[in-house]
Amino acid sequence: MTRIAVFLRLLCLALVGLCLVPLQMLAIRLNWRILHVLPVWFHTVLVRLFNVRVIERGRPPGDAATLVVANHVSWLDIPVIGSLHPVSFIAKSEIEGWPVVGLFARLQRSVFIDRQRKKATAEVNDALAHRLVKGETIVLFAEGTTGDGNRLLPFRSSLVGAAQAALMQDGVEQVFLQPLAIAYIRRDGLPVTRRERPFIAWYGDMELAPHLKVFLEGRPLDVIVTWGEPIPFNGNRKEATASAEAAVRQALRSDEGRERAAILLSGQKL
C-alpha cells in the first residue's frame, strides 16, 4: 500500500472517530442505549479499512450474564472482537493513561485493574458483577498477557471471581463463562506458519511501532474468532476457568489442524 493510500485510510478513520467519539461521550453521560453500538461501528470501520477479515464461528453471548474468557495474541484482538459484538474489556490500569489508546479504552467502558494492589481484584470483581447483572458482556483475556501466538498460556482464575460475585446478587440465578478463541490464520492470502506468528503477535517487551507499521500497510490478514459453548458457572472459579481454557485450547488446535493442511497444500514450510 502506498503512503497516499495509508494516509487516506487514516484520514477516513480519523473522520469516523471525530463523528463517533463525541457521540459516545454524550451517550455514556446520558446513558443512551446506543453507547453499546457505537464502538462496534468504529471497530468495524477500522478492521475493514485495513484489510482484516474476521471469520466468526459459533454463537456470541445472549442476554444472560456472561463473562467471556479469551486467549490474547495482539492489540488487534480488541478491534477484532469489538467489531462483532457490543462488549467491554478488562484492561491493565496503565492503559488508562496512554495517549489516544486510553481514551478509546474508556469510551469502550473498559474496567481497569491495578495488579500491584492486593485489593484491586476484589474491587474489580464487584464492579464487574454489577455490569454482568445488567446484561453486559465483559471480555477477560484470561492469560493475563499476550503470548507469541504459538502456545496458549495458563488461564488465571482470579478475575473469574466476578462471576461468583454476580451470582450473589438478588435475582441472578445463572452466570455463564463463554470461551473465545482467537487465531490469526492467513496473511497475504497464505497460511500463517509458526515462524510467522510472532510477527503478528505483540508480547513481552516488543515495541508497538513495528506492529503498527505492518498493520497500516493494509496487508490482508484473516482471523478466526470462535465462540465456545457457554459454561454455567457452578461457584468454583478454578474449575470453571479450567473448563474455559480447555475449550479455547481445543478450538485453537482445530484451527491449527486446518492451518497445517492448508500449508502443506500450498507448499510452504511449517
Beta strands, then each sheet from edge to edge (+ up, - down):
strand 1: 52-57
strand 2: 66-70
strand 3: 88-92
strand 4: 111-113
strand 5: 137-141
strand 6: 176-187
strand 7: 190-191
strand 8: 221-227
strand 9: 231-232
sheet 1: 1+ 8+ 6- 2- 5- 3- 4-
sheet 2: 1+ 8+ 6- 7+
sheet 3: 1+ 8+ 6- 9+
end
